[in-house]
Structure formats: C-alpha cells, structure tokens
C-alpha cells in the first residue's frame, strides 16, 4: 500500500529558503502519493505545465532539484543527466518517485517566445476559388447572404467567418469579413494540450491513458474564448460559421475520437471527411477534411487556399477540369510549368504536389530539428542558417561533423534571441530531418512525372522565416527548384477561412470537397523502395 509523504517546494532561490535544513515561509507544501511520479502531484497542484515529451524523460522540461530527500536516479535519468547534475540532486519529475518527505526546487526553463504567423501571401484573383465561379450564381448567393434581415428578424450587416488554425503547438483564430476577406480581429494561444506532450504521439498516448476528455475540452475552451472575444467586436448573429483546420490527430482530439488507431500500423483515422457540429456561440463549426492519418485538414486547407485543388468549388465536373488542365495567369494554357509543390515543415513534414490533373501527398517525420533543435534552444529556421554559416566558415564539414576544437563542447552561437550551444547531436538531427524531407520531395516529383516546377510554396512559420538560399546550400531543396520558391505564410488559416466562406455561400458543398481530396494519392514513404537510398544520399550538407 502506498504512503503519503510531504513535498515542499521552495518558490525562490534555495539560499533564501533554506537555513540549517529548515524551510522558511516562502514555500508551498503538498501531499504526495509515493507510488506516483512527482510530476503527477505537480500537475495536480498547478505547479508545472507538463512536459513536451509526454513523460518519456526526453525533453528535460520537468527538471527539478531535490534540496532534501532526493530519490535514487532511475536508469533513464542516469542516461539523460550528467553525473554532476545527479549528485546535485537534479531529477526529472516525470520519472522521479520520492519515497520520503523532501524539499525541491522546480527548474522549469524559460521558453523561447514563439511567433505565431497568421499572415498569408497576397493571393491573386486567379488563385481565389471564388473568382472562378459562374458570376450569376455567385451574385445570387451573395444576395441571399447579404439579406438585410436575419432569421430572427434582426437587422444584419456584414457577415463574418471565424477561421481557426489548430496547430500542435499554437492555436490561431481570425475573425474575417466574408465579403472582403478583411481580418477584423485575431486571437492566439499556445495549445493547452502541450501539458500532455509536444508531439502528436505523446497526445495519442495521453488520450489512450484516460485523458481523452481533458484533451478535447481544453481546446474547446480556447475556441470559446476566441469566439467570445470576436462576439464583442461584431454582432454575434452575423458570425455565420467557424472553420477549423488541423492535422488529423488534432482534429480527432478536438472531436473526442478514439485516437489509438492513429498511433499504430496501419494508421487508420476514425473520420477524415468534412464534419459539422455546433460550435461556440451556437453557430456551425466545420472541420476541414483530410486525406490520411498523416496528411490532414491543415494541408488540404492550404491546398484550397493556394488553388491547388482544381475541382473544389468550381462548379464544374472533374472531367471538364481535367480536360482544361491548370490555367492561371502564372501557368498559361499549353505550358507545362503549372506543377506546384506545397511544403509545410514542423515536427512532421507534409508535402503535396499537383499538376492540375493529379494530386499526390506524403508526410515524413522530421523530429524537433525544424522546431528548434533537440533542446528547442533556437528556432528551426535559425538552425538552417547557422548550419550553413558554420559550413561556409569551415567549422562544419559536409558530413555534418564539427572541427576537433568544437567536437566535444560544441559551438556557442549568438542570435538576436540569445545564445545557445550547437553540438553534433543538433546537427545530426537537422541532417536526418533534411534528408527525410528532401527524399520525400524527390519521390513526389518522380511519381508525378518529373515535370518542370512552376511554384514551390513554403507554408507556416518555418517557410515565413526561412533563409531560402541557406536551404538550397545545405541541400534541403533541389537545385532545379531555385527561383521558384515562395513563402506563403499561414495557408492553413487562410484555407480555413476560404472553405468556411465557400461552404456558407453554397459555392462548394461537403460532398464535392470530400470527393476531390479523396481523389488525392497518399504515398507512404516507408513503402517506397528508393526512399532509404535517397535518404542516405541526402544526409550530406551540400547543394544538389
């Protein structure tokens, strides 16, 4: 039977709290079940936000220092922490199980401020799906939407859509004018599900361990807060819908689905079609359709925003679209330059390519390299720029090894956000992520027929801040795509707005939207014979 012990947490520097083994006033004492990990008690009492690794001891975010009563370190802690740190009483709360009364200090590191990108490139009318509609049918739809009286008899003005980018790390919401696309207000929060881990696998595990409802409710609370803020900016009755775009796991967690099948082969989602439920303010909430367990609604929303979905919302049958091909100002009829590639990099690297006739998508695990290195000490885009700079200075060779002078201790790098020590482990993580993404890009391009690339879109915060030349220099992008790369900002958010707007207007419908994404071919890179060869071939940090 487990025993109850006392955990005392000093709230400031231990020298101010400890005097001859006694704890002074500025501290908190709580009861702890000795059979549980320390993190369980800290979470229950709101003393820590949780870990980014889901309690696997990987991220180090839950580090504490035992000032009294330190338990013996676990084997995993011995592999994660330095010997000197262990002697000084440092432990990981997700692993430590103190058996006696103890005094601790929480060593939660200060997080880097994350910049949430909500901007999108200025899309031309050629890309805007709405502009491709039959003008008379659009006018009829708009006349209905702009009716001066709503169903409750209230005077109506402009109509609005709430667009939501449901990210693994952040949640971004915008209130947009349905007619003009103008952003009226914006609301952003860190995704509160991070308490259960920074990646989707950690959250899948947490959901399967009994936290499904908590994971669902914490995101619905964010949506309610954002919608409540927007309801103060405009007449609530004029907000016609909310449209949410997120990866498949995030959308499943939002709906409270069983996500166990997303964490094991053959990785089958419960539902990837368009879903409609009642959202905050009692208005319809659309969840954008996905394509597979790894290519979700955030990517389909981006494809929709960029006009990469030829049939969706055009009011024409697929055969007519295929006959016409892709015809925009950038890709005139008759020219074979309209193949477009969308790349969205984060913990996962999702990619989609279309030639106006076929759509191919894939995803590859990138790990933490594109989100700030193994310790998240620096943003991923800086990692690429710094790695390229070290290579050009001769401090780093093409194989990813630092010079002998820096091999053991690493290189101290100074940026506007502070300083960090770059080591061989960080560089190797970047190489592995870069090689996986590059191999995925090559396989997509190969399977669509090796056409001339018209445009490469880099989506999200990564693409927004990326030094494109550095990306080419280390071989993240192939040389034949140089001159065709464009950062497009938050395409997930933009696509959520456009899908929500077009559904509300009747410009497109759920059946058509689902059908066009169901026609996309999803490629499992693990099943491609050439993937391993390409992956190994692109490990070196060279242009190619």
Secondary structure, 3 states (H helix, E strand, C coil): CCCEEEEEEECCCHHHHEECCEECCCEEEEEEECCCCHHHHHHHCCCCCCECCCCCCCCCCCEEEEEECCCCCCHHHHHHCCHHHHHCCEEECCCCCCCCCEEEEECCCCCCCCCCCCCECCCCCCCCHHHHCCHHHHHHHHHHHCCCECCCCCECCCCEEEEEEECCCEEEEEEEECCCCCEEEEEEEECHHHHECCCHHHHHHHHHHHHHHHHHHHHHHHHHHHHHHHHCCCCHHHEEEEEEEECHHHHHHHHCCCCHHHCCCCCCCCCCCCEEEECHHHCEEEECCCCCCCCCHHHHHHHHHCCCCCCCCCCCCHHHHHHHCCCCCCCCCCCCCCEEEEEEECCEEEEEEECCCCEEEEEEECHHHHHCCCCCCCCHHHHHHHHHHHHHHCCECCCCCECHHHHCCCEEEEECCEEEEECHHHHHHHHHHHHHHHHHHHHHHHHCCCCCEEEEEEEHHHHHHCCHHHHHHCCCCCHHHCCCEEEEECHHHHHHHHHHHHHHHCCCCHHHHHHHHHCCEEECHHHCCCHHHHHHHCCCCCCC
